Structure formats: C-alpha cells, structure tokens
Amino acid sequence: MNTSFHFNLIKEEEMLSPSPVRLRVMLPVLSLLLVAALAVWWMLALTRTHAANQKLMAVKIDIDSLRLSHQTILALRAEEKELAASLRQMGFYTNSLVRFSEALCRLPEHVPADIQITELYVPQPAPPPAPPPKPGVPAATAPTSTFERVSLRLAGRAGGGAPADAINSLLADLRKPAFASLIVRASVPPGAFRQEVARGTGNHNTLLFEIQCECSPRRFE
Amino acid sequence: MGTPFSKLKAGAKTAPVRDVVGMVLGAGFQQGVPAVRLARKNGVDELVAGGFLELPGTLPVTPDDANAMPVGNWQVPRAFRAPHIAFAIHSEQAFLRQSPETGEKGDPHMRSVSRATAPDLPPLTVGLPEFQAAWAARLFPEGRRPTACSIQVAATAAISGFLHNPAFRKSGGNAVAMLVFPAYTALAAFQDSLLVLYREHPVGFRHVREAVSSKMRVDEAMADSVLDDTMVDLIPMIEPVLRPLFRQLEISVDYLARRRDCPVEAFFIYGLPTGFRYWSSLFKRILGQTPVFCRPLDSLAGSPSAALPGTHPLAASYTGQLFMAALGAAFAVLDDNA
C-alpha cells in the first residue's frame, strides 16, 4: 500500500524538461551534425584521394616519357666513366715513364777507354707476385699492383792492362750522383766476370762482364 | 515508424524531485496565486520561498476558454524557479470520491486516477476535466524553470499537506480532519493514519463569511475582520450555516465507530482563515469535542526556514491558511520521490 497521497493527473508526455538543453532537440541536431561532419570528412578524403591518384598518373606519364632519356643518360654516363678511366690510366702511364735518355747520353763520358759496351738491355719486368688469395674473393685477372721494377743490364768486355780496374771504375761512376736519377743500385752479379775465350788464346787479359743496375721503379700513379 | 524522441524527455524525469514549487490554480483569492517552494535536503523540508504571485490563476471553465487562454508563457520570480512545479487545482468540475465504480474513467473528457488508500476500502478516484489538466500542463514552457511535474486536485493536495501536520502525527492516527476550502469543506477520516473515509460538504469559509456579511450588512473584508473579533457574538449567524456540516461530521464519526470500529480520537480543522473561535465553539456544542486548529506552516515545524516574520503571507493568521493546497501539492511530490 502506497502511503503517498500523490494523485497525479499529469500525463508522462506532458512533463517537460526545465533544462535549456533539450535532449530530444539536441540529440537529433548532434546526430545530424555528426552525419554532416562525416560526410564532409568523407568528401575531403575522396577529393584528396582523387587528387593523389591524378598526381600519381601524371608522375607515371612523366616517368614513361623520361625513361628513354634516362637510359640514354645512363649509357652516356657509363661511356664517360669508361673514357675517364682510360684517360686516367693513360695519365698513369705518362707519369710512370722512366727516362733513360739523359743517363744513356751521359754514359759514354764515363766509360773507360779499355771497356767496350757490347750490350745494353732493359729486360721485361717480371710480373709481380700475386697477392695471397682471400677466401670468397675471386682471383684478379688483371695486374693489381701499381708498382713495377725496372732494371738495366750492361754487358761488355774490358781489356788493357787492368781490365778489372776499368770495370770497377765504370761501376763506381754508375753509382755516382750523375746517374742517381735513373740508377738506384749497380752491381756485378756473381759469376759475371769471366775470361773471354772465344777470340783466341792471346787475349787472356780480356774480361767479359755484366753490370746489373736496379733503376727507379715505375709507379702507375 | 516514428522516432521515440519523447521517450528521451521522459527518461530525463527519472531523477528524483528534491526541489519543487506548489501552486494553487482556480482558487480566486484576491491576494493572488498562492505558491510555495519546498526543497528536501537530508530529509528536512525547507521553505525556499512562499507568497502570492501576480499570475492569472483563473481556471478555464470550458474547452473553448482553455483554447483561448494563452499558455506556455508563464514565468515566476527568481526565488520560485525550482526545476518543477506541482499544481493544486480548485475546479467545480473536479471530483474526488471513494467508489468501487469509476465510471468517469471511461469518460474521454475526464482525466482520472484511482488508488486504494486502505486495504479493505474501495479505491479513491480523482478526476479533472481533460481540457483543464491539459491547459495547466502547458502553462510553463519547456526549457525554463519550472515545468509542470504534477497536477492534483486541491483536496488531495491539502490531505498530503495535512499528513505532515505535527499535531496529526502525534495523535493516534484515528482522527477526522476538516479541510476548509472557500466553497466546500472536505471531511477526511483516518484510521491508523490511513484515509478510510472522504466526504465533501458544500459549505466553506466563504459561506460563513457571506452569512456574516449579509446578516451584519458589511462587506466581506469587514466580515473577515468581525469573525476574528470578540466584540460581537456571531454564533447565531454562523450556526445555521455550519450545523449541517457538523451534522454530517457527526454521522461520519458514528459510521466510523460502528462500522469500522474506529473511535475518533482527535478532530482537526485545517485551512480555516478566520473565525476559528466560532467553529470551535459550535463544534464543541454539537459534537462535544474540541477541535485542534492547524496551520499549513505547522507542517514545516523543525525547519529553520519556517521561522517567518508575522508579516509574511505564510505566517499571517488569515493568508497563511490559503497556502494549504499549495504546500500540500509540493509535499505530495516530495513524498512520492522520497
């Protein structure tokens, strides 16, 4: 039994809200605003996507139009690199020239009268030893060193009263500063003195000799 | 399918009402429309504001009148701007009766509510013309304080207020209250504080005033003054008016004692603005009992806000009684949400 004595004759739909913010008005308005905002956002997203697609298409067309030119440029750049490498290599060869002329022109002034130079030979340099193979790295097919030994071999005969002295005099002159620009070291290899026997028995004082000169190395730099 | 946005609004009403204005419509008081604002805080009812408001409190008599009268533009002073308002309506077309037959329920022109007030009694049915209820519901606009949350007939509102009277609460619960309105007096009998009998008698304080006015040939304002004066004995003028009422009360008391085994232990007179001395004297002469005089403001006893100066409309001896229905309407809403 309800002890309240409230006999209320108002209908539920007649009870109005005193709040100035009316939920039944604000809810549809907010819903519409939300839908409108979503529509605007969707339109913006659509517009941006469309613009991005258009830009992508334009870029693709540009790429296609530039592809031939790009390949030509790549080929030219490769050719330019190849030529530049050749030029550089040629520059290395120019830099690596060993000039024998001055020394050879000066040589007659230092050759004693009892010595006859019979041979002046610049041997082909021996290939440098290959570097130890590294695991996983294929062996190089071209020379990898930029350094090349150069040598000069003088051969001749010495006569007179003291042929050995004449040879020693020549050897000493070759070690002088006049030849320092070309010859680094000069020596008579063992066994390079021998008596000449080919011309008969009367020339027992004629000696054949060889002088091995180590020259300044060629540097391909 | 319609969008049920109206349900959202109804959902907002689920919060309990703790602050409400009670207002009387259709009483036709010269002072204005009685209104009180009550707030319940921590179980204590506080009077926030009270007074007569300058509002057109006249009730429409016909549906055409209701359509012609402007609605939705009423406003109250700032002190009365509670979230909700409860109306107590004085209408000659309203009814309140205990009856197993609620024929008015089928009448589309009447809006009615029925509820049993005691376990072994027929339900009490309250009815108000549909156009008057709909008109009252639309007086205050939406989105501005206050808005209508309750429409009651003045008699039920007055009973709600009387149930808060400390004198009644101190009694044993077997009592009869005479709720005096301008045009009629409601007799409400309680057994164990439950309403077991309700009758209306067509004699109100206005009839007493008119009798004095006509017999003494003074205007009604003067008649009210004379009723509170002791210089003239008005019993001979008043007795013919009140005797049928007290006779009716005597019959009701006899009915309660014999049929319901409910000896009445106390009598209360509630809502009488003037002339209590004569009512009490006649009451004692006819029924042999002394009635207890009740004021609406007594229901707020214990609240600091009820300590009002004597000049306040609620505290004044005459006008204070005119707030009986307004205060009761507010109490009914607060009790319903307790």
HADDOCK unambig.tbl for C-alpha pairs under 7 A between the chains (distance, minus, plus):
assign (segid A and resid 4 and name CA) (segid B and resid 332 and name CA) 6.82 0.50 0.50
assign (segid A and resid 4 and name CA) (segid B and resid 335 and name CA) 6.10 0.50 0.50
assign (segid A and resid 4 and name CA) (segid B and resid 336 and name CA) 5.87 0.50 0.50
assign (segid A and resid 5 and name CA) (segid B and resid 156 and name CA) 6.88 0.50 0.50
assign (segid A and resid 5 and name CA) (segid B and resid 160 and name CA) 5.51 0.50 0.50
assign (segid A and resid 5 and name CA) (segid B and resid 332 and name CA) 6.14 0.50 0.50
assign (segid A and resid 6 and name CA) (segid B and resid 332 and name CA) 4.92 0.50 0.50
assign (segid A and resid 6 and name CA) (segid B and resid 333 and name CA) 6.60 0.50 0.50
assign (segid A and resid 6 and name CA) (segid B and resid 336 and name CA) 6.49 0.50 0.50
assign (segid A and resid 7 and name CA) (segid B and resid 113 and name CA) 6.49 0.50 0.50
assign (segid A and resid 7 and name CA) (segid B and resid 152 and name CA) 6.04 0.50 0.50
assign (segid A and resid 7 and name CA) (segid B and resid 156 and name CA) 6.93 0.50 0.50
assign (segid A and resid 8 and name CA) (segid B and resid 150 and name CA) 5.46 0.50 0.50
assign (segid A and resid 8 and name CA) (segid B and resid 151 and name CA) 5.39 0.50 0.50
assign (segid A and resid 8 and name CA) (segid B and resid 152 and name CA) 5.47 0.50 0.50
assign (segid A and resid 9 and name CA) (segid B and resid 111 and name CA) 6.76 0.50 0.50
assign (segid A and resid 9 and name CA) (segid B and resid 112 and name CA) 6.59 0.50 0.50
assign (segid A and resid 9 and name CA) (segid B and resid 113 and name CA) 6.58 0.50 0.50
assign (segid A and resid 9 and name CA) (segid B and resid 150 and name CA) 6.73 0.50 0.50
assign (segid A and resid 9 and name CA) (segid B and resid 151 and name CA) 5.07 0.50 0.50
assign (segid A and resid 9 and name CA) (segid B and resid 152 and name CA) 6.07 0.50 0.50
assign (segid A and resid 10 and name CA) (segid B and resid 133 and name CA) 6.95 0.50 0.50
assign (segid A and resid 10 and name CA) (segid B and resid 137 and name CA) 6.92 0.50 0.50
assign (segid A and resid 10 and name CA) (segid B and resid 149 and name CA) 6.98 0.50 0.50
assign (segid A and resid 10 and name CA) (segid B and resid 150 and name CA) 5.56 0.50 0.50
assign (segid A and resid 10 and name CA) (segid B and resid 151 and name CA) 5.29 0.50 0.50
assign (segid A and resid 12 and name CA) (segid B and resid 10 and name CA) 6.63 0.50 0.50
assign (segid A and resid 13 and name CA) (segid B and resid 6 and name CA) 6.93 0.50 0.50
assign (segid A and resid 13 and name CA) (segid B and resid 10 and name CA) 6.92 0.50 0.50
assign (segid A and resid 14 and name CA) (segid B and resid 137 and name CA) 6.18 0.50 0.50
assign (segid A and resid 15 and name CA) (segid B and resid 148 and name CA) 6.00 0.50 0.50
assign (segid A and resid 15 and name CA) (segid B and resid 149 and name CA) 5.54 0.50 0.50
assign (segid A and resid 16 and name CA) (segid B and resid 142 and name CA) 5.37 0.50 0.50
assign (segid A and resid 16 and name CA) (segid B and resid 147 and name CA) 5.91 0.50 0.50
assign (segid A and resid 16 and name CA) (segid B and resid 148 and name CA) 6.83 0.50 0.50
assign (segid A and resid 17 and name CA) (segid B and resid 9 and name CA) 6.64 0.50 0.50
assign (segid A and resid 17 and name CA) (segid B and resid 142 and name CA) 5.71 0.50 0.50
assign (segid A and resid 17 and name CA) (segid B and resid 143 and name CA) 5.90 0.50 0.50
assign (segid A and resid 17 and name CA) (segid B and resid 147 and name CA) 6.59 0.50 0.50
assign (segid A and resid 18 and name CA) (segid B and resid 83 and name CA) 5.92 0.50 0.50
assign (segid A and resid 18 and name CA) (segid B and resid 142 and name CA) 5.66 0.50 0.50
assign (segid A and resid 18 and name CA) (segid B and resid 143 and name CA) 4.38 0.50 0.50
assign (segid A and resid 18 and name CA) (segid B and resid 144 and name CA) 4.75 0.50 0.50
assign (segid A and resid 18 and name CA) (segid B and resid 145 and name CA) 4.98 0.50 0.50
assign (segid A and resid 18 and name CA) (segid B and resid 146 and name CA) 5.94 0.50 0.50
assign (segid A and resid 18 and name CA) (segid B and resid 147 and name CA) 5.58 0.50 0.50
assign (segid A and resid 19 and name CA) (segid B and resid 143 and name CA) 4.78 0.50 0.50
assign (segid A and resid 19 and name CA) (segid B and resid 144 and name CA) 6.33 0.50 0.50
assign (segid A and resid 20 and name CA) (segid B and resid 143 and name CA) 4.09 0.50 0.50
assign (segid A and resid 20 and name CA) (segid B and resid 144 and name CA) 6.14 0.50 0.50
assign (segid A and resid 21 and name CA) (segid B and resid 143 and name CA) 6.89 0.50 0.50
assign (segid A and resid 22 and name CA) (segid B and resid 143 and name CA) 6.77 0.50 0.50
assign (segid A and resid 23 and name CA) (segid B and resid 8 and name CA) 6.82 0.50 0.50
assign (segid A and resid 23 and name CA) (segid B and resid 9 and name CA) 6.80 0.50 0.50
assign (segid A and resid 24 and name CA) (segid B and resid 5 and name CA) 5.36 0.50 0.50
assign (segid A and resid 24 and name CA) (segid B and resid 6 and name CA) 6.75 0.50 0.50
assign (segid A and resid 24 and name CA) (segid B and resid 8 and name CA) 6.02 0.50 0.50
assign (segid A and resid 24 and name CA) (segid B and resid 9 and name CA) 6.21 0.50 0.50
